Amino acid sequence: VWNTPTSQMASTTPLLIRGGTVVNHDQSFRADVLCENGRITAVGENLKAPAEARVIDATGKLVLPGGIDPHTHMQMPFMGTVTVDDFESGTGAALAGGTTMIIDFVIPKPGESLIAAYDVWREWGKKSCCDFSLHVAVTWWGDQVREEMGILARERGVNSFKHFLAYKGALMLEDEALVSAFMRAKELGCLPSVHAENGELVLRCQRKLLERGVTGPEGHPLSRPPAVEAEATDRACRVAQVLNNPVYVVHCTCKEAVDVAARAQADGQRVYVECIAGHLSVDDAVYWDKDWGKAAAHVLSPPFRPKSDVAALWKAIQAGVVKTTGSDNCTFLYEQKRAGRNDFSKIPNGTNGVEDRMSVLWHCGVTSGLISPNEFVGITAANAAQIFNIYPRKGFIGVGSDADIVVWDPEATRTISAKTHHQKVDVNIWEGWTVTGIPLVTVSRGKVVWENGKLMAKPGWGEYIDRPTFGPPFNGVAIRDKLLEAKPVLREQNGSNEACKELPHPIIKIL
């Protein structure tokens, strides 16, 4: 049972969800679910509803933990503009799609105070319709950054820091800063994550393509081939290996990168891999569309990949290599994308996904038989909750957990369109798709916020969720550090080469 105080903004009207099948990541069972004061207070058959309770009939439906999207960018300044969906529209759309919590990214400018940037994002988040938390990116290095990482970890509920190996000249970290930041994150019990693309190689490829007259959106995937992602993924994993650090790889897109992560996992490393709903469903053919606007609408980094890579990502989910799925929701209007009309490298990178992630993944994964409903809950909620140390408060239907719940119809369908979605962005990468599996009711901390196609969420309902440090990714790290500690060879003072009686461990930890 999660032992934090009950939310001050939790719904005070009891709610009983009756007759459904509860689906957690580990098991499914028929049960009623009673929610009181924002928490789940009972799970079992034939529960009695309090006199004042509202009762929702979930007969024949599934009752899932609310989705957790660990990768969003609301209201983010980027590439000379700002993403069009802010914390109000983006989180409202999340609730409409069955997601009840997001983890957004604070992206300080190089040289900017991490604390100051965090405070800006926290202020923006005050209008959030669903619960949220914040990763913080390390975009430069110095004593100030080191100190502020500690403040964020100890006082601001941050337990993850992001590092860009891409975007040279803007956000990219060189190796010295990367290693220093990884080491500091480990000291603090915070999980380092990486955007894994080799920024130097991307820049060289962009220049060569532009010199050859390739200026359209097709230049985007050509300048970011799988090899640049695989190299950066391997580099991040190798740095983590030397430091005995866990590491989280965001938006993995291709077989080459997945294979690198799988090799590291097989070697005993704690490497956590995330995939994006778009990369699990859309392929790179869109970049060669004759309609420039349509092709540009799909520009994100890393780019969409061939169908063979889409299949490889699903196999990696089945194999347990990929643990989480996000949306990388980073939305720009058509007019904003036009900044790169004559130069693909200037097209703002980003697409939608926060509203449609759950349905797209159910449609592509569960209805096709690739994953089970329990595995679906794992990759959309429970695994992220565990990795980021908010489980079982989030990502689980059980007594004491937050009453973040979705009543899911596994057979109902809907057609996705920018004309009907709840986001501000004027395009949708799944335009015209008819997907099977939709949320009928979304409950946030005991309050019904989405029902029968109507969004009832209010700005400011969402609460900031602190994430404690030293979560599950750090289990055993201190023990392994001690076992691998380097020891000097003891030699006779007379210069003899006789080795010490106790041989050092064959694998030596230096840093």
Stockholm file with secondary structure:
# STOCKHOLM 1.0

chainA/1-511         VWNTPTSQMASTTPLLIRGGTVVNHDQSFRADVLCENGRITAVGENLKAPAEARVIDATGKLVLPGGIDPHTHMQMPFMGTVTVDDFESGTGAALAGGTTMIIDFVIPKPGESLIAAYDVWREWGKKSCCDFSLHVAVTWWGDQVREEMGILARERGVNSFKHFLAYKGALMLEDEALVSAFMRAKELGCLPSVHAENGELVLRCQRKLLERGVTGPEGHPLSRPPAVEAEATDRACRVAQVLNNPVYVVHCTCKEAVDVAARAQADGQRVYVECIAGHLSVDDAVYWDKDWGKAAAHVLSPPFRPKSDVAALWKAIQAGVVKTTGSDNCTFLYEQKRAGRNDFSKIPNGTNGVEDRMSVLWHCGVTSGLISPNEFVGITAANAAQIFNIYPRKGFIGVGSDADIVVWDPEATRTISAKTHHQKVDVNIWEGWTVTGIPLVTVSRGKVVWENGKLMAKPGWGEYIDRPTFGPPFNGVAIRDKLLEAKPVLREQNGSNEACKELPHPIIKIL
#=GR chainA/1-511 SS CCCSCCCTTCCCSCEEEEEEEEECSSCEEEEEEEEETTEEEEEETTCCCCTTCEEEECTTSEEEECEEEEEECSSCEETTEECSCCHHHHHHHHHHTTEEEEEEEECCCTTSCHHHHHHHHHHHGGGCSSEEEEEEECCSCSHHHHHHHHHHHHHSCCCEEEEESSSTTTTBCCHHHHHHHHHHHHHHTCEEEEECCCHHHHHHHHHHHHHTTCCSTTHHHHHSCHHHHHHHHHHHHHHHHHHTCCEEECSCCSHHHHHHHHHHHHTTCCEEEEEETTTTTCCGGGGGCSCHHHHHHTCCSSCCCCHHHHHHHHHHHHHTSEEEEECCBCCCCHHHHGGGTTCGGGSCCCBCCTTTHHHHHIIIIITTTSSCHHHHHIIIIIHHHHHTTCTTTSSCCSTTSBCCEEEEEEEEEEECCTTTSSSSCSCCTTTTCEEEEEEEEEEETTEEEEETTEECCCTTCCCBCCCCSSCGGGTTHHHHHHHTBCCCCCCCTTCCCCCCSSCCCSSCBCC
#=GC SS_cons         CCCSCCCTTCCCSCEEEEEEEEECSSCEEEEEEEEETTEEEEEETTCCCCTTCEEEECTTSEEEECEEEEEECSSCEETTEECSCCHHHHHHHHHHTTEEEEEEEECCCTTSCHHHHHHHHHHHGGGCSSEEEEEEECCSCSHHHHHHHHHHHHHSCCCEEEEESSSTTTTBCCHHHHHHHHHHHHHHTCEEEEECCCHHHHHHHHHHHHHTTCCSTTHHHHHSCHHHHHHHHHHHHHHHHHHTCCEEECSCCSHHHHHHHHHHHHTTCCEEEEEETTTTTCCGGGGGCSCHHHHHHTCCSSCCCCHHHHHHHHHHHHHTSEEEEECCBCCCCHHHHGGGTTCGGGSCCCBCCTTTHHHHHIIIIITTTSSCHHHHHIIIIIHHHHHTTCTTTSSCCSTTSBCCEEEEEEEEEEECCTTTSSSSCSCCTTTTCEEEEEEEEEEETTEEEEETTEECCCTTCCCBCCCCSSCGGGTTHHHHHHHTBCCCCCCCTTCCCCCCSSCCCSSCBCC
//
